[in-house]
Amino acid sequence: MSEKLTIGMFGFGVVGQGLYDIIKTKDLNLEIKKFVIKNPNKQRSLPDHLFTTDADAVLNDPEINTILELIDDADAAFEITKRALYAGKNVVSANKKMIATHLEELATIQQETGKSLLYEGAVCGSIPIIRNLEEYYDNELLHSVSGIFNGSSNYILSKIFNENQDYHTALKKAQDLGFAETDPTLDVGGFDPKYKLAIVANHAYGIYVKPEDILNLGIDKLGQADITYAREKNYKIKLIPLAKEVDGKIILYVLPKFVTKDNLLYGVENENNGVVVKAAFADEQFFFGKGAGGHPTGSAVLSDITALRYGYRYEFKKHAKSQEVTYSTDYELTVYLRYEDEQILDTLSFNSISERFYGQEYKYVIGKINLQQIIKHRDLIHRDGYFFAEIA
């Protein structure tokens, strides 16, 4: 027999509305009692008496046993989540920055309170990757988890490579459609997939790594020269986060990557996401689905809600073995660097350079370099006139 859920929802934006649209078509043992919103004057599709601006009206209501946290403010989301758990309420969240930043503390609070915090909707929209890492791969040795975790940047890259748009035109189109914000840095700068990668690494390998300790470089410095090079070599460029185990070391980073046609991520287009899991026994598996939008993300949130009806909670099964692995930045990559000043090659200390190109309009090198050098000189690499990407 499933437990009835009486829900208080924080936020009623794209995901909140999408979730409500889905719920009203289902016959589920749940009730949304109250919505907490920031702007009481905004026109909404539901009666006014369902909305409040008072968080305490929900958090202190003994009839409400489940909190849905669907707001943008990561700091406020953390306070809401923490208060709700200590108040004896289960929580479902879709806030990847909040979860990634505070995951270790939140896991401890979940253990202390005996309540459940679920967040499938925080990573890759409709793709059920967290639950699969927790359950399907709970005893599996994972070699790597990588993919396309950000629909906004992938939409931009799809327009560039499939419709011959330049970067700024594609970005403007993504903004017009609501895929990218007015300030798109979170997406095109690789921060959004970095938060998701920190969460994935936790469930894949049992380690807690702060997002600020993970390298991220995005596509915001992508230029026509890089696009031309990719086309000449039959590559596409994708923004790819990677979690990889190498001899007991866990390697994490987010970088643009030149991918070939035999790569499963090559055909992931527009706002779609794709996740590739490589495992010792299950071999290579591929998950594909919508990575953004009210209904896709709402479906992941609903999956967490329905799991709560039967008492489901993350057990963080890999944590017992986390002492067997450590986070490391000692890892060699093969990379492409378009640059202006020759001095940067000496500064970066490439282990080897296999190709150099000196053109009238731009120059680039391809070579091997340690991840630690990239992190150390990130600001030198990430500036106008330069573009840095991993290459197969």
C-alpha positions in Angstrom: 0.0 0.0 0.0 1.5 3.3 -1.0 1.7 6.2 1.4 -0.3 9.3 0.6 1.8 12.3 -0.1 0.7 15.8 0.8 3.0 18.1 -1.0 4.2 21.7 -0.6 5.9 23.0 -3.7 8.5 25.8 -3.8 8.4 27.4 -7.3 5.9 27.3 -10.1 8.0 28.0 -13.1 8.7 25.9 -16.2 9.4 22.7 -14.3 6.7 23.3 -11.7 4.0 23.9 -14.3 5.3 21.0 -16.4 5.1 18.7 -13.4 1.6 19.9 -12.5 0.5 19.2 -16.1 1.7 15.6 -15.8 0.2 15.0 -12.3 -3.3 16.2 -13.2 -3.4 13.5 -15.9 -2.6 10.7 -13.3 -4.6 9.0 -10.6 -2.0 9.1 -7.9 -2.2 8.9 -4.1 -1.0 12.5 -3.6 -2.2 16.1 -3.2 -0.4 19.4 -3.8 -1.7 21.5 -0.9 0.2 24.7 -1.4 2.7 26.4 -3.7 5.3 28.9 -2.4 6.1 31.5 -4.9 8.2 34.7 -5.0 6.0 37.0 -7.1 2.4 37.1 -5.9 1.3 39.4 -8.7 2.3 37.1 -11.5 -0.7 35.7 -13.5 -1.0 31.9 -12.9 -3.0 29.1 -14.2 -4.3 27.9 -10.8 -6.6 29.6 -8.1 -4.9 32.2 -5.9 -5.7 30.4 -2.7 -3.2 27.7 -3.6 -0.3 30.2 -3.6 1.6 31.8 -0.8 4.9 33.8 -0.3 5.3 32.5 3.2 7.7 29.5 3.3 6.8 28.8 7.0 3.2 28.2 5.9 4.5 25.1 4.2 7.5 24.0 6.2 5.6 24.2 9.5 2.4 22.6 8.2 2.2 19.1 9.9 -0.1 17.8 7.2 2.6 18.4 4.5 4.9 15.4 4.4 6.7 16.1 1.2 8.5 19.2 -0.2 9.2 19.8 -3.8 12.0 22.3 -4.3 11.9 23.7 -7.8 13.5 27.2 -7.5 16.6 28.7 -9.2 18.2 30.2 -6.1 20.7 27.5 -4.9 21.3 29.2 -1.4 17.6 29.5 -0.7 17.0 26.0 -2.0 19.6 24.6 0.4 17.9 26.3 3.4 14.5 25.0 2.3 15.8 21.5 1.9 17.7 21.4 5.2 14.7 22.8 7.1 12.3 20.4 5.5 14.4 17.3 6.3 14.9 18.4 9.9 11.1 19.0 10.1 10.5 15.3 9.2 9.5 15.9 5.5 10.9 14.1 2.5 12.3 16.4 -0.3 12.5 16.2 -4.0 14.8 18.7 -5.7 15.8 19.6 -9.3 18.5 22.1 -8.3 21.8 20.7 -9.5 24.0 23.6 -8.1 22.5 23.2 -4.6 22.8 19.4 -4.6 26.4 19.4 -6.0 27.6 22.1 -3.6 26.0 20.6 -0.4 25.7 16.9 -1.2 27.9 15.6 1.6 26.1 17.6 4.2 22.7 16.7 2.8 23.5 13.0 2.8 24.5 13.3 6.4 21.2 15.1 7.3 19.2 12.4 5.4 21.0 9.7 7.5 20.3 11.7 10.7 16.7 12.3 10.1 15.8 9.0 8.3 14.0 11.0 5.7 14.6 10.9 1.9 16.1 13.4 -0.5 15.8 12.6 -4.2 17.0 14.6 -7.1 16.8 12.7 -10.4 15.5 15.8 -12.1 18.8 17.7 -11.3 20.8 15.7 -13.8 20.0 15.2 -17.5 16.3 16.0 -17.5 14.3 12.9 -18.4 17.2 10.5 -18.4 17.1 8.3 -15.2 20.8 8.2 -14.7 21.0 8.7 -10.9 18.6 5.8 -10.1 20.5 3.6 -12.5 23.9 4.4 -10.9 22.4 3.7 -7.5 20.5 0.5 -8.4 21.6 -1.1 -11.7 25.3 -0.4 -11.3 25.4 -0.7 -7.5 27.9 -3.6 -7.6 29.4 -2.8 -11.0 33.0 -1.6 -11.6 32.5 1.5 -13.7 35.3 2.6 -16.0 33.7 5.9 -16.9 30.5 8.0 -17.1 30.5 10.7 -19.8 28.0 12.4 -22.1 26.2 15.5 -23.0 24.6 16.9 -19.8 23.6 20.4 -21.0 20.9 20.9 -23.6 21.5 24.6 -24.1 25.1 24.3 -25.3 24.2 21.2 -27.3 21.5 23.1 -29.1 23.9 25.8 -30.0 26.5 23.3 -31.3 23.8 21.5 -33.3 22.8 24.7 -35.1 26.5 25.5 -35.8 27.3 22.1 -37.4 23.9 21.2 -38.9 22.7 24.6 -40.2 26.0 26.4 -40.7 25.1 29.2 -38.1 27.9 31.0 -36.4 28.2 30.8 -32.6 26.6 34.2 -31.8 23.6 33.5 -34.1 23.1 30.1 -32.6 23.3 31.5 -29.1 20.7 34.2 -29.9 18.4 31.5 -31.3 18.8 29.4 -28.1 18.0 32.5 -26.0 15.0 33.4 -28.1 13.6 29.8 -27.5 14.3 29.9 -23.8 17.0 27.3 -23.9 19.7 29.7 -22.8 19.5 32.6 -20.3 20.2 36.3 -21.1 23.5 35.6 -19.3 24.3 32.1 -20.8 27.6 31.6 -18.8 26.2 28.8 -16.7 25.5 26.7 -19.8 28.1 27.7 -22.4 30.8 28.1 -19.8 30.5 24.5 -18.7 29.3 25.2 -15.1 25.9 23.5 -15.4 27.4 20.2 -16.6 30.1 20.5 -13.9 27.5 20.5 -11.1 25.8 17.5 -12.7 29.2 15.8 -13.0 29.9 16.2 -9.3 26.5 14.5 -8.5 27.1 11.7 -11.0 30.6 11.1 -9.6 29.2 10.7 -6.2 26.7 8.0 -7.2 29.2 6.3 -9.6 32.2 6.2 -7.3 31.1 7.2 -3.8 33.3 10.3 -3.6 32.4 13.9 -2.7 34.1 16.5 -4.9 33.3 20.1 -4.6 32.3 21.7 -8.0 35.0 24.4 -7.6 37.7 21.7 -7.6 36.6 20.4 -11.0 38.0 21.9 -14.2 35.4 23.3 -16.6 36.0 25.0 -19.9 33.0 25.8 -22.2 32.2 26.7 -25.7 32.1 30.5 -25.2 35.4 31.0 -26.9 34.5 28.8 -29.9 35.5 30.5 -33.2 35.0 30.0 -36.9 38.6 28.6 -37.2 37.7 25.8 -34.8 34.5 25.0 -36.6 36.4 25.0 -39.9 39.0 22.6 -38.5 36.3 20.3 -37.2 34.5 20.1 -40.5 37.7 19.5 -42.4 38.5 16.5 -40.1 34.8 15.3 -40.1 34.5 16.0 -36.4 31.7 17.6 -34.4 32.3 19.5 -31.2 30.4 18.5 -28.1 30.7 19.8 -24.5 31.4 16.7 -22.6 31.8 16.1 -18.8 33.8 13.0 -17.9 34.1 10.9 -14.8 36.7 8.2 -15.2 38.5 5.7 -13.0 42.2 5.1 -13.7 44.1 2.8 -11.3 42.1 3.8 -8.3 42.1 7.5 -9.2 38.9 9.3 -10.2 39.4 11.9 -13.0 36.7 14.6 -13.4 36.6 17.5 -15.9 34.3 19.3 -18.4 35.8 20.2 -21.8 34.7 20.7 -25.4 35.7 17.7 -27.4 36.1 16.9 -31.0 34.2 13.7 -31.6 34.1 11.3 -34.5 31.2 9.6 -36.2 31.8 6.4 -34.3 31.3 8.2 -31.0 27.8 7.5 -29.5 27.5 11.2 -28.7 28.1 12.4 -32.3 24.4 12.1 -33.2 23.0 13.6 -30.0 21.5 16.9 -31.3 19.6 20.0 -30.2 18.4 20.1 -26.6 18.8 16.3 -26.1 21.2 14.8 -23.6 23.1 11.5 -23.8 25.0 9.5 -21.2 27.5 6.8 -21.9 28.4 4.4 -19.1 31.4 2.1 -19.6 31.5 -0.8 -17.1 33.6 -3.9 -16.5 30.7 -6.4 -16.9 27.8 -4.5 -18.5 30.3 -3.1 -21.1 29.1 0.1 -22.8 25.6 1.4 -22.4 23.9 4.6 -23.8 21.1 6.6 -22.4 19.4 9.2 -24.5 16.6 11.7 -23.9 15.4 15.3 -23.5 17.7 17.2 -21.2 15.6 20.2 -20.6 12.1 21.6 -20.6 9.1 21.5 -18.2 7.7 18.1 -19.1 10.9 16.1 -19.5 12.3 17.4 -16.2 8.9 17.2 -14.6 8.7 13.5 -15.5 12.0 12.9 -13.6 10.6 14.8 -10.6 7.4 12.8 -10.8 9.5 9.6 -10.8 11.0 10.7 -7.5 7.6 11.6 -6.1 6.2 8.2 -6.9 9.2 6.4 -5.5 8.6 8.3 -2.2 5.2 6.7 -2.0 7.0 3.4 -1.4 9.7 4.7 1.0 12.5 4.9 -1.5 15.7 6.7 -0.6 19.3 6.8 -1.9 21.5 4.4 0.0 24.7 5.9 -1.4 25.9 2.3 -1.8 29.3 3.2 -3.3 30.4 5.2 -0.3 31.4 2.1 1.6 34.0 1.5 -1.1 35.0 5.1 -1.5 38.2 4.7 0.5 39.4 2.5 -2.4 39.5 5.5 -4.8 40.7 9.1 -4.6 40.0 12.2 -6.7 43.0 13.1 -8.8 44.0 15.7 -11.4 47.1 13.8 -12.5 45.9 12.7 -15.9 47.2 13.2 -19.5 44.9 14.4 -22.3 45.3 14.9 -26.0 44.1 18.4 -26.8 43.7 21.1 -29.5 44.7 24.6 -28.6 44.0 27.6 -30.9 46.2 30.5 -29.7 47.7 33.8 -30.4 50.9 34.2 -28.3 53.6 31.6 -28.8 54.7 32.0 -25.2 51.7 30.1 -24.0 53.2 26.8 -25.4 56.2 27.1 -23.0 53.9 28.2 -20.2 51.6 25.2 -20.6 54.5 22.7 -20.7 53.0 20.3 -23.2 54.3 16.7 -22.7 54.5 16.4 -26.5 53.2 18.2 -29.6 52.1 16.1 -32.6 50.8 18.8 -34.9 51.3 22.6 -35.5 49.5 24.9 -37.8 50.5 28.5 -38.6 47.9 30.3 -40.7 47.4 33.9 -41.7 44.3 34.2 -39.5 45.0 31.7 -36.7 47.3 29.0 -35.4 46.8 25.9 -33.4 48.7 22.9 -31.9 47.6 19.4 -31.0 49.5 17.7 -28.2 49.5 15.9 -24.9 49.2 17.8 -21.6 48.6 17.0 -18.0 45.2 18.0 -16.5 47.1 19.8 -13.7 48.7 22.1 -16.2 45.3 23.0 -17.7 43.9 23.8 -14.3 46.9 25.8 -13.3 46.7 28.0 -16.4 43.0 28.0 -17.0 42.8 31.8 -17.2 45.5 32.0 -19.9 43.6 29.4 -22.0 40.2 30.9 -21.4 40.4 34.3 -23.1 39.6 35.9 -26.4 41.7 34.5 -29.3 42.1 31.1 -27.7 40.0 27.9 -27.8 40.8 24.7 -25.9 39.3 21.3 -26.5 40.0 17.6 -26.0 40.5 15.7 -29.2 40.3 11.9 -29.8 
